[in-house]
Amino acid sequence: GAPGSLLATAGAMRAAGLLLAWALLHPAATQQCHPASPGGVLRFTDRHAEIRVPALHRVPSSLDPLYGLVRRCLDLIQQNPLPTELLRTALNDPGSVRTSQVVQYELGYVVCAAVALLFTVAVPVAGMCFCYCRSRRRCGGRLRAHRRSLGCRRRCLLACLSFTSLIILISVTCAFVTSQRVKGQMEPGLGAVPSTLRTLRQHLANVPQGVQMVVDKFEVPRKQIISDLAGLSRSVGLSIHAQLKAMTYAALADLQDRAGDLQTSLHHLQILDRTARALAAARAELEPALRERRRRVVALLDDPRCTSCASVLGRAQSLELGADYGQVPSVEKVLKATAGLPRSDFAEMIRQGNGTFNSIPELTVERMAQVIQDLRDDLARTAEKVQSIADGFPLPDYTRPVSEALLKAEDRSQPYLREAERFEHYRWIAGTVLCSIILLILACNVTGMALGAYGLSKREDPSDYECRGEAGAKFLLVGVGLAFLFSWLLILLVFATFLVGGNIQTLVCRNWVNQEIYKFIDTPGNLPPSMNLTRQLNLRRDSNLSSAYRECKSGAGLWEVLQLDRSYDLDEHLKSPKYTADFQKRLGEFTANLGDVRLLRSEGRQDLETFARSGVDEVDYGRFQEEMKNPVVQTSLPGLARNLEGLQKMQRNSTVAGRLAAEARALWQMQNSTVQSQEALVAKLGESVQFLSRLAPHLKERVKRTLATTASVEARLPVQAQQILRQELGCFTRKELRYFTQYLNWVGQTLREDVASCQPLATALDNGRVILCDRIADPWNAFWFSLGCCTFFLIPNIIFAVRLTKHFRPIRNRLISTGSEETCPFHIPRVTALKL
């Protein structure tokens, strides 16, 4: 019971003391900000992406090996570098260009032109000669004699003609495929030129709208900050309450313990005083009765008639009073000093202090209402400052020359694009017709070889006429005639497409890839003044097309390339303090009086001080404890009564026995009526003495500590509340400044990489190279290369076909000749009708 309660109380006091010490040694201002939640990252939607120029890339194709072969062939034909001198002369003074310069540069193409001219003349002449010989029965007739080696020759000619036909078939198939690919890429490729130029002009024209769109996105951080402001005051109040409640509640608990000590001590002092007085009065009443009882019992036991009474006589003679509470110290002085205590209602006082402290969140909301409204007004003014980014963006004056140059390029390109489209249309028709003729020649070859071979297998005698063999020979001659008739058209188409596609590849594409074109344009004097791109594009004087291209490709902004950075410093306009200074200053200067939390009023403090000076600790409680060790009666009345009852049974004299029984009953009555009530008072007195003796030695120290702690907490609460307020507002300011920073960073990135980026210009140039070189020039060059292979392989095709026709017709001389011109002796001649 009591020892356990004592230990529990001491433990609680130690815990409260440690908690209070921690709170005092670790001020609330050292608390860290809460870590940023995932919701602290703003999300901005990009609605300006539709004006970007999509980047095109080379698409891998199964014809890439053919394209690579053609490029290597063109590199062998044209090994000269970019003719800078010739181009400079042609652009600045076209009339002074010498033919020898052009021929020297185009020497490879001149050689190819000579070969094409020779082919164009020689093949038709050879065809006319062949026709003349056929009219004289000199070419393509019949074999005059059958030799044993004719079968081997025939098979060799069939294999060679089949091989050349296969090569021509593969080549014409590639020509068909590449021709269709050129046709499929030419129309969208030519359409991409004005489309890309319009997209670039739209990109430049949409910059003000894009800038306004970016500025309007300030609504995202503004809404987030307003949402945070709505809960700021309550959050700050709850944080102050949470960080100070341990210290405050510990002080209130300590104060409640001292109030409890005061109430309980007064109660026990009063019990102590009343009980000691009652015990002293009861002793005075018990003393004569006990003396009379001792006299009578001793006289009875000393009677000679009392048998065996001598053994109890000594015990009866020692029957006398024990503890004398009249000798204990008086507590009247203490009671007089504490008379009227407590004068204050500690329970109400603690309730009010607790209520005042718990009302801090609501009080904070009330105190911060005005500053929250002022911060909302600051946000509205900040939105006006952000709008100045769009209002002061000086782009139209700088982009107008670029837009005009793009519009002029679009207008001037239209006639050339229409001519290119018309030329491509004619090329496709001519290529399709000539490829179809080549397929017809191949069909004649295949049909002729099939019919001829079938006729040979059915002919019994080489000199016999066989219609299928004759038809096969005629099919071969038809193919030869078609080859002679259209070969010059084929070579003209091959040379025309070769001359255009080859120069595009070697003069434009090859130098575009290795940046030689940019170097030529950048060199002063190479371009006439009307084509000065640096001035037309309004580039920096220390810049050129190559550097502008590299800057645009790396994501530079228009103001860096178009000299806007000298009149409009974007980084300066996007500095965060320019927009957050008022917001930050208002939060930094804000202070709020959250009221005084009074834990202990003056009358309560006086009560505790009076209690500590009352002398409770000066009372000698040891005297009470020493006196309480003595019993009320020195001899146990119940023990003596039982002894008398035992003697009564041993008596032979009934009178003595009756008297012993009467005395025993009297002792029991005294024990039950008087002694037991005094023992109950002694037990009650012991509880009060025990409590007061435990409290008294530490009373002044505890009261002093409680008063000091309460005063310290009352003094520290406003200071620490202000520190927590500053810390919470600092955390809030840093959080909201991060929103401003995120927005301004996003503005800078979007203006540089999207809205006011010149990367679309670089992408447009790259797309032009991909369309012209990778998607049009490569299949174009593969077309003439494949068609040229068909054309040149028609020559061996003609030779093998003419030689093979003789083997499909009957032999004039039916005798079989050997290699030594001996006639077979076993041949029996017979009359045959020969159709000569």
ROKOLSE-745890 format. One record per residue (C-alpha): residue in three letters; x, y, z. Coordinates in steps of 0.001 Angstrom, whole numbers, plus 500000, padded with zeros to 6 digits. Each point is the difference from the previous one (the first is absolute). Layout:
REM residues N
ALAXYZ;...
REM end
This chain:
REM residues 836
GLY500000500000500000;ALA501733503089501330;PRO503626499132498989;GLY498870499119496464;SER498052503234499715;LEU503043501874501244;LEU502280498441497346;ALA497474500662497222;THR499689503630500981;ALA503762500439500130;GLY500396498373496570;ALA497365502263498487;MET501716503041501456;ARG503385498947498600;ALA498478499424496541;ALA498303503397500086;GLY503281501615501059;LEU501947498326497149;LEU497335501012497468;LEU500073503573501224;ALA503791500097499900;TRP499998498694496409;ALA497484502604498972;LEU502063502770501560;LEU503312498814498572;HIS498649499430496449;PRO498205503167498900;ALA497304499702497404;ALA501917502148497531;THR502412497131499341;GLN497214497971498392;GLN500584499238496347;CYS497589500621497153;HIS497835497137498924;PRO501433498244496928;ALA498455501041496724;SER497161497743499014;PRO499645498590496441;GLY497206502508499515;GLY502586502818500207;VAL500918499475496316;LEU497886502055497610;ARG498765498570496713;PHE499736502251496948;THR498197498856496856;ASP501688500845496706;ARG497459501081497401;HIS502581501602497687;ALA501461496751498671;GLU497856499978496842;ILE502151502696498337;ARG503198498020500321;VAL501653498681496844;PRO500082496204500265;ALA503470498624499408;LEU500373497567497112;HIS502561497209499975;ARG501399497607497451;VAL497896496850499999;PRO501984496755499561;SER499064498204496784;SER500757496736498251;LEU501412502087497121;ASP502683501623502194;PRO502769497767498499;LEU498968501177496511;TYR499990503637501158;GLY503486499579501469;LEU501288498436496765;VAL498639502886497924;ARG501556502587502351;ARG503398498301499721;CYS499704499984496215;LEU499153503715500014;ASP502969500682502286;LEU502219498321497362;ILE498405501982497178;GLN500148503346501847;GLN503083500197502200;ASN500308503799499994;PRO499131501956503189;LEU497427502777500153;PRO500874502496497196;THR500017503121502136;GLU501636502217497357;LEU497602498847497303;LEU496980500460502235;ARG501166503457501144;THR500390501094496377;ALA496663498454498984;LEU498123501703502823;ASN501625503430499784;ASP500729500314496250;PRO498325497206497997;GLY501188501434496665;SER503665499515500852;VAL499718496257500610;ARG502287498156497560;THR498982496739498412;SER503429498539500694;GLN499420500436503746;VAL496716498141499810;VAL501499497235497859;GLN502986499674502329;TYR497718499566503019;GLU497508497762498147;LEU502725497932498300;GLY498608496719501308;TYR496560500867498708;VAL501484501079496615;VAL501612496585499621;CYS496693498346500837;ALA498285502295497495;ALA502448498887497313;VAL499285496360500800;ALA496259500677499869;LEU500379501819496659;LEU502035497152498571;PHE497365497540501188;THR497199502141498578;VAL501657500060496563;ALA501609496577499852;VAL497071497827501040;PRO497455501402497472;VAL502653499807497248;ALA500717496412500964;GLY496253499356499896;MET499713501405496467;CYS502955497884498904;PHE498347496972501501;CYS496783500736498099;TYR501930500387496762;CYS501771496686500574;ARG496677498307500735;SER498631501294496744;ARG502992498432498250;ARG499551496756501999;ARG503389500482501576;CYS499136500294503747;GLY497705497890502065;GLY499611497323497292;ARG500606496274500266;LEU503031497888500715;ARG501504498505496825;ALA501247496742501516;HIS499408498021503125;ARG503024499374502139;ARG500344498071503185;SER500995503139501933;LEU496749501815499170;GLY498169498555503044;CYS502628501351502362;ARG499926503399498295;ARG496219500096500164;ARG499958499230503719;CYS502677502612500634;LEU498032502616498075;LEU496804499065501893;ALA501808500379503339;CYS501541503356499064;LEU496711501383498710;SER498204498759503116;PHE502632501612502213;THR499821503369498243;SER496186499811500088;LEU500127499306503751;ILE502294502985500584;ILE497731502200497902;LEU496952498700501911;ILE501595500816503375;SER501072503414498755;VAL496618500885498526;THR498307498845503202;CYS502253502337502017;ALA499268502744497469;PHE496259499496500409;VAL500249500010503819;THR502273503050500214;SER497912501869497418;GLN496888499457502104;ARG501903501001503110;VAL501138503230498357;LYS496432500695498902;GLY498707499229503513;GLN502574502286501676;MET500070502812497439;GLU496482501301500550;PRO500115500125503840;GLY503628501145499826;LEU499198502928497709;GLY496910500772502074;ALA502114500025503155;VAL501998503018498767;PRO497196502601500133;SER498415498174502922;THR503206500222502026;LEU500494503653499052;ARG496422500761501057;THR500532498094503243;LEU503114502053500730;ARG498144503232499283;GLN497140498810502188;HIS502527499151502715;LEU501359503526499887;ALA496537501564499761;ASN498718497938502922;VAL502814501010502332;PRO497962502845501610;GLN497029497654500515;GLY502357497362501337;VAL501592502463502389;GLN496533501060501175;MET499047496355500499;VAL503111499454502094;VAL499246503119502050;ASP496410498861500544;LYS501349496821501572;PHE500847502098503064;GLU496501498984501005;VAL501408496584500967;PRO502368501216502773;ARG497561502766500977;LYS497203497507500697;GLN502386497754501890;ILE501281502882502147;ILE496450501222500703;SER499075496464501011;ASP502997499880502343;LEU499131503429501424;ALA496487498766500857;GLY501453497520502486;LEU503092501940501074;SER498659501655503181;ARG498450496848501427;SER503075497989499082;VAL502239502516501786;GLY497739500022503071;LEU499909496210500173;SER503778499852499602;ILE500487502501502876;HIS497601498024502161;ALA501618496660499125;GLN503549501173500679;LEU499194501778503299;LYS497451497631501494;ALA502579497682501578;MET501589502857501942;THR496659501615500869;TYR498251496795501023;ALA502995499004502142;ALA499860503359501816;LEU496244499701500488;ALA500392496443501306;ASP502676501154502442;LEU497764502865501154;GLN497107497603500447;ASP502232497763502154;ARG500929502943502253;ALA496361500992500298;GLY499227496432500931;ASP502809500009502571;LEU498535503154501520;GLN496475498606500220;THR501104496612501325;SER502478501465502471;LEU497362502289501476;HIS497661497072500297;HIS502594497833501779;LEU501085502840502286;GLN496443500412501142;ILE499672496247500511;LEU503294499993501864;ASP498883502760502348;ARG496525498578500676;THR501216496440500422;ALA502781500946502425;ARG497523501994502094;ALA497489497145499945;LEU502615497456501030;ALA501160502208502868;ALA496425500431501251;ALA499280496289499660;ARG503121499182501990;ALA498922502303502757;GLU496597498256500149;LEU501489496509499844;GLU502633500511502668;PRO497740499886503235;ALA497895497184498646;LEU503069497971499164;ARG501528500737503398;GLU496845498833501769;ARG499858496889497831;ARG503619499164500769;ARG499398500369503729;ARG497017497659499989;VAL501661497367497798;VAL503157500035502142;ALA497924499696503160;LEU498069497072498567;LEU503073498187498822;ASP501677500574503348;ASP497048498348501855;PRO501159496706501638;ARG496878498291498723;CYS501071500620496397;THR501655496813498786;SER503111500335497762;CYS499507503741499711;ALA503566500933500819;SER501122499408496398;VAL497731502788498705;LEU500540502353502879;GLY503127501603498540;ARG498256500693496725;ALA497081501653501733;GLN502311502152502080;SER501609501377496731;LEU496621501080498679;GLU500502503724499283;LEU499673502561497160;GLY502572500130497161;ALA500229502867497398;ASP499521503503501267;TYR499009502276497090;GLY499924502972502204;GLN503795500069499682;VAL500115500241496140;PRO500799503371498275;SER497059502275499340;VAL499111500974496381;GLU497830502927501034;LYS502618502468498767;VAL499993498379496552;LEU496216499971499897;LYS499869503646500915;ALA502526500797497239;THR497974498089497423;ALA496640501194501231;GLY497806500979497065;LEU502122498154497405;PRO499499499557497167;ARG498664503454499275;SER499971499300496211;ASP498327497283497948;PHE502953498103498585;ALA497803497686497917;GLU498331502952498265;MET503344501720499603;ILE501541496938498311;ARG496914499552497817;GLN500197503602498827;GLY503744499751499273;ASN499462496788498065;GLY497122501560498086;THR502014503091499142;PHE502858497866498704;ASN497665497756497983;SER498441503062498372;ILE503312500943498318;PRO498995498496496558;GLU496772502024499892;LEU501821503110501235;THR502651499549497302;VAL497315499791497317;GLU498521503246501285;ARG503348501823500221;MET501145498907496509;ALA496771500775498136;GLN501202503414498816;VAL503444498882498860;ILE498419497127498054;GLN497828502499498144;ASP503022502235499367;LEU501901497033498565;ARG497093499282497630;ASP500183503608498845;ASP503766499625499506;LEU499347496987497772;ALA497667502072497849;ARG502714502643499582;THR502546497275499245;ALA497752498746497182;GLU500151503510498508;LYS503807499920500205;VAL500081496606498289;GLN497802501445497252;SER502792502483499303;ILE502039497086498590;ALA497528499680497135;ASP499460503737499649;GLY503715500778499771;PHE501028497094497768;PRO501532501860497001;LEU499872497145497494;PRO497765501209497108;ASP502425502747498922;TYR502826497476499840;THR498117497100498433;ARG498385502096497254;PRO503099499810497710;VAL500153496248500535;SER496306499620499221;GLU500385502120496876;ALA502974497925498878;LEU498030496800500573;LEU497003501402498081;LYS502246501063497120;ALA501616496551499940;GLU496554498391499961;ASP498812502174497087;ARG503172499506497959;SER500027496270500556;GLN496514499427498574;PRO500936500169496244;TYR503020497761500508;LEU497957497522501988;ARG497341499873497286;GLU502665499453497317;ALA501603497286502114;GLU496629498333500442;ARG499325500174496238;PHE503455498645499171;GLU499483497163502486;HIS496648499195498408;TYR501591499702496537;ARG502884498024501427;TRP497648497550501632;ILE497980499537496779;ALA503130499523497871;GLY501547497694502566;THR496856497909500315;VAL499631499683496179;LEU503643499124499431;CYS500053497547502896;SER496896498398498500;ILE501818499717496650;ILE502924498350501774;LEU497565497577501570;LEU498575499364496492;ILE503529499274498722;LEU500475497575502904;ALA496660498400499198;CYS501140499504496363;ASN503246498482501251;VAL498284497604502355;THR497331499032497464;GLY502568499584497229;MET502295497837502112;ALA497094497878501211;LEU498530499428496529;GLY503407499441498429;ALA501054497483502608;TYR496656498212499701;GLY500266499924496184;LEU503502498505500163;SER498788497266502287;LYS497195499044497538;ARG502088500155496776;GLU501256496604498848;ASP502370501253497295;PRO501977503277500302;SER499078500852496456;ASP496289499577500594;TYR497802503058500185;GLU498396500440503458;CYS497482502826500474;ARG500536500418503738;GLY503737500367499635;GLU499445502484497189;ALA497559501943502225;GLY502549500062502799;ALA502594501441497661;LYS497560502674498862;PHE499186500958503613;LEU503706500437500680;LEU500355502180496918;VAL496992502094501111;GLY501742500607503351;VAL503184500953498128;GLY498050502418497864;LEU498385501630503024;ALA503405500306501666;PHE501473501724496911;LEU496940502200499652;PHE499771501343503609;SER503571499771501269;TRP500750503624499086;LEU496926501177501951;LEU501114497967502967;ILE503493501468499999;LEU498634503538499648;LEU497699499502503021;VAL502844498434501964;PHE502380502853499211;ALA497421502734500723;THR499079498569503402;PHE503664499182500688;LEU501096503565499297;VAL497342501484502314;GLY500186497438502812;GLY503770499665499888;ASN500591503740500338;ILE497443500248502809;GLN501869497257501848;THR503566501161499369;LEU499474503751499925;VAL497280500417502645;CYS499487496967502227;ARG503624499045500491;ASN500981503566500857;TRP496891500436502152;VAL500957497055502144;ASN503604501157500511;GLN498870503619500647;GLU501911501350496986;ILE496869501811498788;TYR499751501886503299;LYS503672500944499784;PHE499468501275496466;ILE497000502093501076;ASP501873501325503039;THR503007501157497966;PRO499633503738499236;GLY499692500788496310;ASN498741496604498903;LEU496378501127499906;PRO498702503146498300;PRO498601502755502246;SER496444499001499101;MET500666496570501476;ASN501724501179503202;LEU498348497594502452;THR501669501532503041;ARG498287503330499329;GLN496719498495498793;LEU499735497770503050;ASN501096502845502302;LEU502820497949501468;ARG502678501461502226;ARG502856501668498182;ASP502454497605501589;SER497809497042499050;ASN499465498036496785;LEU497690497315498707;SER502154497147501326;SER500180501351503526;ALA496298500946499910;TYR499178496484498837;ARG502047498484502805;GLU498474502325502592;CYS496481499281498790;LYS500658496273499933;SER501250500141503591;GLY496728501689501073;ALA501031503669500129;GLY497304502662500170;LEU499116502396497231;TRP501305502979501975;GLU503453498425500143;VAL500106499424496245;LEU498113503157499006;GLN501893502341502379;LEU497025500371502343;ASP502162499258503018;ARG501549503457499714;SER496643501768500311;TYR498057497390501981;ASP501829497998502644;LEU497655497089500663;ASP501966498780503021;GLU499703503430501570;HIS496238499993499476;LEU499694496535501541;LYS501831500696503254;SER497858498833502881;PRO500507503000502386;LYS498420502277497426;TYR496654498271500591;THR500318498706503552;ALA501554502935501865;ASP496700501415501337;PHE498651496555500820;GLN503187499036501825;LYS500293503351501805;ARG496435499899501300;LEU500448496538501441;GLY503421500900501399;GLU498726503068501850;PHE496826498439501385;THR499658499660503767;ALA496959499024502010;ASN499121500376503688;LEU498461496677500906;GLY499097501158503519;ASP501461499169503423;VAL499371496501501291;ARG499684500429503818;LEU500556496639501657;LEU500088501344503601;ARG498372503207501250;SER501451502085502831;GLU497570498722502653;GLY500896496442499127;ARG503672500835500220;GLN499425501587503424;ASP498142496874501174;LEU502938497783499031;GLU502528502353501567;THR497946500207503232;PHE499739496235500039;ALA503757499637499561;ARG500637502486502895;SER497344498504502312;GLY502495497783501845;VAL498599496674498897;ASP503553498863499499;GLU500969501135503516;VAL497607497670501878;ASP501774497071501711;TYR498074497161498411;GLY502526497574501497;ARG498493500616503474;PHE496624498961498637;GLN501490496897498466;GLU501863499129503247;GLU496837500431502038;MET498002497942497563;LYS502344497092500570;ASN498590499768503592;PRO496656498231500450;VAL497012501699501603;VAL500288497597503007;GLN503297498382500907;THR498421496631500797;SER497736498446497417;LEU496454500141501385;PRO498771497091497817;GLY502934497860501172;LEU499330500754503644;ALA496276499332499551;ARG500706496582498481;ASN502342499182502913;LEU497262500839502466;GLU497534497867498067;GLY502457497109500173;LEU500437500405503758;GLN496240500117500494;LYS499711496460498713;MET502620498807502441;GLN498297501414503129;ARG498154497836502521;ASN498621503026501793;SER496960501210498043;THR500236503491501458;VAL503556500463498788;ALA499069498475496698;GLY497121502427499610;ARG502162502938500856;LEU502663498877497452;ALA497330499734497313;ALA498686503483500856;GLU503471501520499812;ALA500654498287496669;ARG496769501444498596;ALA500952503448501291;LEU503379499789498261;TRP498353498920496724;GLN497566502856500286;MET502823502518500568;GLN501878498581497028;ASN497040500154497670;SER498601503320501098;THR503034502139500735;VAL503298498485498955;GLN498931498993496498;SER498661503509499227;GLN503317501471501134;GLU501907497522497833;ALA497879501057497008;LEU500927503617500681;VAL503653499004500228;ALA499780498301496574;LYS498369503104498563;LEU502673502137501560;GLY502668497741498510;GLU498786500633496445;SER500157503744500467;VAL503391499833501691;GLN501341497776497233;PHE498811502387497239;LEU501214503138501746;SER503339498481500958;ARG500561498976496358;LEU498978503396498609;ALA501515502334502536;PRO503738499574499228;HIS499488500858496281;LEU497139502434500296;LYS501900503258499672;GLU502196498660497180;ARG497002498734498016;VAL497994503147500459;LYS502991502122499059;ARG500628497903496900;THR496331500090499020;LEU499829503757500354;ALA503241500420498018;THR498876497586497276;THR496616501648499678;ALA501538503450499785;SER502573498775497475;VAL497388498340497804;GLU497786503083500139;ALA502977502123498947;ARG501192497603497278;LEU496631499266498427;PRO499675503334498122;VAL503659499935498948;GLN499927496447498732;ALA496613500527498393;GLN501539502859498011;GLN502998497825499125;ILE497742497220498762;LEU497929502551498107;ARG503147501306498283;GLN501216496482499280;GLU496648498886498554;LEU499682503147497905;GLY503578499492498817;CYS499195496445498943;PHE496840501208498291;THR501926502767498216;ARG502624497578498709;LYS497287497628498829;GLU498112502691498138;LEU503218501426498536;ARG500657496551498563;TYR496697500326498133;PHE501114503353498595;THR503381498515499067;GLN498405496991498318;TYR497753502250497969;LEU502765502410498966;ASN502308497108499075;TRP497210498481497937;VAL499407503368498323;GLY503669500263499070;GLN500182496437498714;THR496751500295498026;LEU500938503320498438;ARG503443498728499035;GLU499122496478498842;ASP496460500417498696;VAL498322503365499658;ALA502982502197499075;SER502413497280498995;CYS501790500041496674;GLN500436496233500081;PRO497190499619497400;LEU502257501870497526;ALA502788497465500485;THR497487497158499885;ALA498612501376496724;LEU503494500020498454;ASP500623496437501174;ASN496608498958498654;GLY500866501576496634;ARG503151497908499799;VAL498104496834500967;ILE497271500628497421;LEU502288501073497141;CYS502904497617500561;ASP498686496979501869;ARG496438499751498726;ILE500235501369496437;ALA503624500031498762;ASP500833496482501192;PRO497099498212498203;TRP500358502414497035;ASN503655499002499528;ALA499166496349500610;PHE497398500306497195;TRP502422501171497290;PHE502632497570501253;SER497584497058499680;LEU498669501215496635;GLY503564500505498771;CYS500860496430500926;CYS497002498840497948;THR501070502162497056;PHE503621498873499870;PHE499109496332500503;LEU497767500257496905;ILE503192499875497859;PRO501025496449501055;ASN496319499138499999;ILE499794500970496286;ILE503163498051499154;PHE498933496818501791;ALA496449500175498593;VAL501190500397496365;ARG502483497162500391;LEU497368497775501577;THR497387500470497248;LYS502127497949497544;HIS499825496985502320;PHE496201500049500049;ARG499685499799496142;PRO500619496908497739;ILE503518499406498678;ARG500586500488496268;ASN502379496998499567;ARG498607496843501581;LEU503416498274500094;ILE501509499763503379;SER503535501334499901;THR502777499082502437;GLY502791502169501129;SER502230498479497100;GLU497348500598497329;GLU499502496185499485;THR496562498797498986;CYS498383497288502051;PRO500146496772497871;PHE496974498507501678;HIS497582502804499035;ILE497412498802497519;PRO498893502996497956;ARG496359500505499333;VAL498038502444497987;THR498502502752502089;ALA498118503050499102;LEU501894502971501384;LYS498436503331500428;LEU502688502467499269;
REM end
